[in-house]
Amino acid sequence: MASDKQPLRIGLIGFGCVGQGFYDIVQQQPGLGLAVARIAVKNPDKPRPLPADRFTYHADELLADATLDVLVEVIDDAAEAFRLVSAALRQGRRVVTANKAMLARHLPELVQLEQNFGGALLYEAAVCGSIPVIRTLDAYFSHEPLRAVLGIFNGSSNYVLTRMSEEGSDYGPALAEAQAQGFAETDPALDMGAFDPRSKAVILAAHAYGVFLNPDEVLNLGIEAIGAADIAHAAARGQKIKVVASVQRLPNGRVAALVTPQLLGPESPLFTVEHEFNGVLVEGEYAGPQFLRGRGAGGHPTGSAVLADVLALRRGLRYGYAKRPTAPAVQPADELALDVYLRHADVGVLREVLTWLELPAAALRTDVHGVYATGVVPLLRLVQWRDELRAAGVFVARRGEVRLTEVAEAAGSGHYQVDEARLA
Ligand SMILES: NC(=O)c1ccc[n+]([C@@H]2O[C@H](COP(=O)([O-])OP(=O)(O)OC[C@H]3O[C@@H](n4cnc5c(N)ncnc54)[C@H](OP(=O)(O)O)[C@@H]3O)[C@@H](O)[C@H]2O)c1
């Protein structure tokens, strides 16, 4: 292990957007006492900005190198990332990762390995890039009961929505522009289908509430079916559509999480979070509301969060997961309801969707753009029909917070809403 005089030796696994961003920041700050001692990548034929002898193509060599003080895992393969990170934790190593998809699937197991073998795992970069939300929840709010943590956790879909609002353009051209700008993957499903922000919501739930959620059980609705009509419909009401991920405590004490497009007015601080930016609202019982905004992706912003984790590991930091022993139950979807807006160009499809979601025909409405529908639907129906809704190209947005059904309310749990007006 490095003494105060020796630089901390880092093994860097992955030298893409995040790996290079991190490397660059370390190089620019020699006074930090860090040295990227070894770098592992995958493809030996790729041109690199550093001499070839700086790289190995076998990440396992870094695992076997006991002279490395910290391993930074920033590869784009979730299965391989899990293999590497779990192997490192079994050796009791100190590890930083940015891989949210891997963390959302394996967090309980990784935390167990950390505890069993005395290592440490930090992952600030995995949620909202440069925004220090995990450490804020884990350390600063470790004993603050939280009403809700919600926000815009995906910069790519937010960029598309912003450009559609600004240009009045349709989804396709806005997505193509996001891809050309490097804000969206070639395969946009993870971002636009809201799988990526769902992973982040799952990770935040562990720190905000001590709850380890199964990502498959968290409803995620994306924006693949959004059109200019939806943006215009919102704008005519002084609103915008944003993809909002939320984890919240319900009046019955249970925790609910979901990610969907949402119609928001200017009273919400998320209203002005535009382009590739992310925003996180934390509503504490005693502390009151807090709002963090920053860059959710990109080499330098994400590399900055990785660096903060490396330095924190040198100081001996571990996440506390302080709320885990008192973690509340997760609210089953069958007692939740959501006020939604639905649109499809074909009214026949929309009528069929109403039957899926237990909405009456009277839910149909018209505006200058055609037919849409609104109404309160059981969340379970959205969960059960989410694949069909996606396949049919139906755009669904919520018009307010998730709430307990009337049946649940009658049983004494009451109705709780995040007080966004207080946050304006
Ligand atoms: N990009 C962002 O802004 C951002 C933000 C937050 C979190 N993240 C997360 O950070 C991670 C990295 O993302 P990225 O955007 O930097 O990805 P990227 O640009 O695609 O780079 C991935 C890197 O991983 C290397 N790699 C892949 N498999 C490997 C293996 N088996 N062994 C060694 N190296 C391997 C690749 O090697 P080659 O160079 O040989 O191809 C490449 O250098 C992902 O988990 C991502 O979700 C990214």
The ligand as an ORCA input file, in Angstrom:
! r2SCAN-3c Opt
* xyz 0 1
  N     -19.740      7.615    -21.093
  C     -20.267      8.235    -20.017
  O     -20.462      9.442    -20.017
  C     -20.608      7.431    -18.800
  C     -21.182      8.070    -17.700
  C     -21.443      7.344    -16.525
  C     -21.137      5.994    -16.486
  N     -20.611      5.381    -17.593
  C     -20.293      3.963    -17.496
  O     -18.882      3.828    -17.550
  C     -18.536      2.606    -18.188
  C     -17.616      2.904    -19.366
  O     -18.309      3.706    -20.288
  P     -17.555      4.397    -21.524
  O     -18.538      5.351    -22.111
  O     -16.230      4.892    -21.118
  O     -17.387      3.157    -22.511
  P     -16.527      3.094    -23.879
  O     -16.173      4.465    -24.341
  O     -17.281      2.216    -24.813
  O     -15.178      2.375    -23.448
  C     -15.172      1.083    -22.951
  C     -13.747      0.651    -22.682
  O     -13.797     -0.615    -22.044
  C     -12.833     -1.446    -22.669
  N     -13.216     -2.852    -22.494
  C     -14.343     -3.482    -22.859
  N     -14.324     -4.769    -22.479
  C     -13.127     -4.964    -21.858
  C     -12.497     -6.064    -21.243
  N     -13.106     -7.260    -21.193
  N     -11.274     -5.894    -20.696
  C     -10.645     -4.693    -20.750
  N     -11.202     -3.595    -21.315
  C     -12.430     -3.737    -21.860
  C     -12.831     -1.018    -24.107
  O     -11.644     -1.492    -24.725
  P     -11.257     -1.079    -26.216
  O     -10.752      0.339    -26.099
  O     -10.191     -2.031    -26.559
  O     -12.482     -1.202    -27.027
  C     -12.896      0.499    -23.931
  O     -11.612      1.027    -23.708
  C     -19.849      1.946    -18.581
  O     -20.241      1.072    -17.569
  C     -20.827      3.120    -18.633
  O     -22.159      2.729    -18.375
  C     -20.333      6.075    -18.733
*
